[in-house]
Amino acid sequence: MKKLIIGLISFISALIIGIIFLYFYDYKLELFTIELKDYSLENDYFEIVMTKKSNILFNHSFSCKASNGENEITAKSENNKCILKIPVNDNYEVSLYNSYNKTKNYNLENYLENDAEFKFEDELVYLVVGEEYKIKYNDKHIIKIDTNYEFISDNDQVIKIENGIVKALTPGKAHITLDGTESKLKIIVTDLITLKSVKYEGREHVPCHRYTEEENALLDELLKQRVEEAGYKTRAGAVAAARFLTLEFPYQIPYFYENGRLGEDGAHVVDGEGRYYHQGLYLSDSKMENISPTFSGPAIWGCDLRNWEDEPYFGYYIGKLMPNGLDCSGFVAWTLVNGGFDPGDIGAGENEGIYQMTDLGKFTPLDMDVINSGVIKVGDLFNYWGHIAIIIGYDGEHYYVAESLPNFDGVDVRIYTKEEAVNMFRFVVLMDDFYKEDGNYTEYWD
């Protein structure tokens, strides 16, 4: 009997020890599966389910952890599994842990299919022959990866693609695609404009009816794209419009005196003669449909219009036919209108006591102290009595000033050192309050 009791006690003790051993042994952690539960690339998260291998008797609670070295995300288990909600497109490693044990780190790349969404940022891009464009796209992967995409062009004569860079070769159209995706990018290559450069020497006046309606429409689209890329209704957008007409458009817009003010009786019977208050370029006859009744004309840029100003020194005689174009305030007004602004009908002597367009911003005397203070920005206006101009570039040493003058034969870009700018102009109009926003501002056009 005694032996039986001792044996029973030994058995019970061994059983208790075994249970205790199994209880603590069952704290051992071993990963069973990692599965994708859900994802939302739009909301930037995905969820995974981590399941632990079942133990012999006990399935103790545990926790899951995801870490990228900076941030940690944790969750407690329920029914032998736990769910982690992880930011999309980042590198995380995951592990299981409890009070006594921790698993190794598991790289999610080895366990999940890396679902992705791909879309070109642009649907249509206009390029100039010789211009390069870096393909912009949005690709959202569950797990961050570095991918070198092989883009495909359907017209290798028009464009060439290397390492995500498109080079425009000849005028025409091409589409860019990526295998396995539906997104498509249309490229239109044109030679209607040129790469940006200062080219005032020997530039020909735009000929009358040089462009067809279709070509003028394409030029308007090119201008619109440039402005929108810079920022419509921003300082950069206005500068982009000025740069387009002076640096990219291949012809010079002639100078034409503002003939739209017929004296103190105030009859405003000409719009677009010396100034053009409309979106786009004034190069096709359809543009005249939006021009109000005129005293003489209307006539698109480059076509003859009767001049009513007497300036023999520059070859302007009353009654003489001259190619229509822009005067100084007309050019600046066109720039601002196409940048998304309404500068008002000023600059032609209508606002008594106000210099040309100088009430648009902070009218400031120009001297070397102002120059060196750094307050002048590209997009501000330079002025002297009878003239207004817009700064379209600054390289640290020189101002690139777009302006229209009769002795320049029209709209041009002139380069002034700081000292030359002070000697040429008397005032600067600081335009921060007018533009409100800078947009994608650049001091130069590289």
BELURGI-V607714 format. One line per field, one symbol per residue. phi: phi as a letter, one per 20 degrees, with the letter a starting at -180 (. if undefined). burial: + if it has 9 or more other C-alpha atoms within 8 Angstrom, else -. A space follows every 10 residues. Layout:
phi: ???
burial: ???
//
This chain:
phi: .fffffffff ffffffffff ffffffffdb fdbccfeabc ffembbdcdd deffefdddf fbcdcdcdnd dcccbefblm bbdddcffmb ecdcbdbbfd cbffedefge ccfegbccbf fdebcecegn edbefdbdcd dfdfcecdfd eddebffecc dclmdedfdb gqcbcdccgn cefcdedddc dfccffaebf fmfffffflf dfgfffffgf fffffgffff pfmcgfffff fffffdddff deefebffde ddoffmfedc cndnbcecfn eeccfffffe efgcfbofbf gnefbfecdd cggdndcfnf fcffacefff ffffffffeo ddfndcodne efndfgmeef befcgebfff gffnefcgof debcgnbcbd edabdncced debdbffemq fbdddcffff fffeddbcde dgfffmceme fcfcdf
burial: ---------- ---------- -++--++-+- +--+++--+- +--+++++++ ++------+- ++++++++-- -++++++--+ ++++++-+++ -+++++++-- +++---++-- -+----++++ ----+++++- ++----++-+ ++++------ +++-+--+++ +--+++++++ +-++++++-- --++++++++ ++++++---+ --+-++-++- +-+-++--++ -+++++++++ ++++++++++ ++++-+++++ -+++++++++ ++------++ +++++++--+ --++--++-- +--+---+++ +++++++++- -----+++-+ -+++++++++ ++++++++++ --+--+++-- ---+++++-+ +++--+-+-+ +----+++++ ++++--++++ ++++---+++ ++++++-+++ ++++-+++-- ++--++++++ +---+--++- --+---
//
